C-alpha cells in the first residue's frame, strides 16, 4: 500500500506517460499479461486504458490486471488505470518513493 504522498507522487509521474495497452473484450489473455509484465519490469509505472466493451468497470479491470501481473493500482481516472510494480532489474532508473 502507498501513503497519500507516494500515491500523489506516482500520479504526478503518470500524467506524463501514454497508455501502453488496452484492456478490451478479449479480457485477460496470456499474451496481454506477458506483455504487461515485460513493460512494467522495464518502466515500473504504466498506464492502461480500459475499453467500454471489456465488460468490467475501470476499477474492477484495474484490480484484475494488477493481480495478474503482481502490481499495485495507483489510481483509476476515467477509463485509464495507473499501475506500479518495483522492478528487480539493475539496468534501469528506479522510481524512488
C-alpha positions, 0 to 999 in steps of 0.5 A, a space after each residue: 500500500 502507498 501513503 497519500 504522498 507516494 500515491 500523489 507522487 506516482 500520479 504526478 509521474 503518470 500524467 506524463 506517460 501514454 497508455 501502453 495497452 488496452 484492456 478490451 473484450 478479449 479480457 485477460 489473455 496470456 499474451 496481454 499479461 506477458 506483455 504487461 509484465 515485460 513493460 512494467 519490469 522495464 518502466 515500473 509505472 504504466 498506464 492502461 486504458 480500459 475499453 467500454 466493451 471489456 465488460 468490467 468497470 475501470 476499477 474492477 479491470 484495474 484490480 484484475 490486471 494488477 493481480 495478474 501481473 503482481 502490481 499495485 493500482 495507483 489510481 483509476 481516472 476515467 477509463 485509464 488505470 495507473 499501475 506500479 510494480 518495483 522492478 528487480 532489474 539493475 539496468 534501469 532508473 528506479 522510481 524512488 518513493 
